[in-house]
Amino acid sequence: MNRFSSRILAGIRFADYVFCTPVPLAQFAFPPNYSGVFALLVPDPTWGPWRLQPVYFGDFKADRESDMSAAEQIACLRIAGGRPLYVSAYILPMQHTSELTRMKRELINRYCPIANWPSSSDDAAGLTGKLDALEKRIQEHDALLRLALAAVGQMVQPSPEPKRRSIGCQPDSAGSRRAPS
């Protein structure tokens, strides 16, 4: 027997936490009298080794199931797009419930699940304003760059050569020959 096999825990790992084995959402129930953090997952072949991507991290406490809003539930269903949703939980003893918020925040910052993104219109308006300001700065930068390139182009162009007098016998421009004297 391998000496490390007794240390391997069954489940899915997020950050330094080993969550329980993911189960379909329809088969999951929050354990009574426990608190913890849960992850909603969707199948995704680009994620490994479980091939499940987290789309939402939430917490639950012994006295209630979860603080997941209806909007967040709808967002998770939209993200799943007909694929099955799975749930995995990390159970904490009752004396460590103060860790829930910190743990959830850490997991959200690390994995950036889509359903945890803020969706208020204020955030969208703020992002739109920032994007407009950035586009304006890019246009100003492009105009300044065009001016600089035009100035460099004028400095590089060769100046026209002055007309030189031809050397040697040249016919007169009037076409007449000079009479010998």
N, C-alpha and C positions, 0 to 999 in steps of 0.2 A: 504494500500500500504506500502511496506517495505521502510524504510527510506533510505536504501542503494541502492535501485533499480535505482534511478536517477543518481547515480555515476558510475554505471557499463557501460562501453563502449563496443560496439560490435566490435569484431575483435580478432586477435590473438596476444598474448603478447610474446615479446622477450626481455629479461632483463627488464628494466623499461619502455619500449616503447610499446604502443598498436598500432599495424599495422592494416590496413583495413582487412576486411573479405577476405580470400583467394578466388581467382577465377581461373578458368582454364586459362592456358597461352594463348590460342587462343582468349579468350574474353577480355584480358587485354590490356589497352593502357595507357601509361604514361600521367598523367594530364598535359595539356599545361600550361605554365607559372608558374610551381611549381618545386621545387627541393625536393629530399628526398632520402631515403634508401629503397631498395626493397629486398625481400627474395624470392628465388626460392625454392619450396617445393615439396616433393614427399610423397605419402601415405606410412605410416609406422605404423603398429599397436602397436609398442612399445613406441611410443611417445604419450603424452597426454597433454591436453584433446582433442586436435584437430586431433590427429592421423596423423599429417603431420610433416615430418622431414625437417629442412632447409638443402639444399645442396649448396647454394650459397647466399652470401650477396653482393649487389652491390649498387651503387648510380646513380642517374640521376639528371640532372640540367635542368633548363628551356630552355636553348639554344640547348641542345642535349638530346638524349634519354638515352644512357648508354655508359659506357666505357668497356663493357663486350667484351672480345676478342672472336674470332672464336674458339680458343682452349678451352676456358672456356665454350662456348656454347656446343661444342661437348662433353666435360666432363660431363656436366649436363645431356645431352641426354643419354650418356652411363650409368651414375649412375641411371637414371630413369629406364632404362632397359625395356622399353615398358609401364611402368606405366605413368599415366598422370602427367604432371607438373602443379603446381599451382604457382600463384604469389600473394604476399601481399606487400603493400607499406606503408611506414611511410612518410607522407607529412610534409615538413618544410616550413615555410614562407620564402620568398625571402631574408629577412635580416639575416637569420641564416644559410646560405649556408656554412659558415666556419665550422659548426658542422658536416657536412656530413662525412668527412674523419675520424674524431675521433669516431663518432657513428659506422661507418662501421667497423673500427678496433676493437672497443669494442665488437661488436656482433660476429665478426670472432674469437676473442680470447676466448669468452665465449662458443660458440657453436661448434667451429672447423668444419665448413662445408667442406665436401670433395672436392668440386670443387674450393674452395679458397686455397687449399694447393698448395704450390709451386711445379711446375712440371719440372723445368729445369734440364738438365742432370748434371749441376754442383752440384746441391743439391744431386742428386742421387749418383754421384761419391764421394762426401764428406761423405755421409752416408755409402757407401760401404767401404770406407777407415776406418771409425770409427768402423764399424762392424768387419772388419778384425783385427784391433788392439785389439778390445775387445775379439775376439775369441783367439788370440795369448796369451793375458794375462790370460784367463781362462785355456788354456792348460798349461802354466807355473805354474799357481796356483795348478792345478791338480797334476803335477809332484812333486812339493814341498810337497803337502799333502801326496802323496804316500810315499815319502822318510821319512816324519815325522812319518807316521803310521808304516812303517817298523822298524824305530828306536825304537819306543815305543813297538812294538811287540817283539823285541830282548831283551829289558829291562825286560819285563814281563815274558818271558820264564824261567822256573825253570832250574837251573844249574844241570848237571848230578851228581848223588850222587856217592861219592867215594866207592870203594869196601870195604866191611867190612869183617873182619875175623869172621868166624862162631864160635859160642860158642858150646862147647860140643864135644863129640866123633864123629869124622868124619873119614870115610875111606880115605886112601891115594889116591891121584889122580892116582898113578901108578897101583893101584889095588892089591898091594902086602900087605900081613899082616906082621906086625912086629913080630918077634919071641920074646917070653917072655925071659927075661934075668934072 
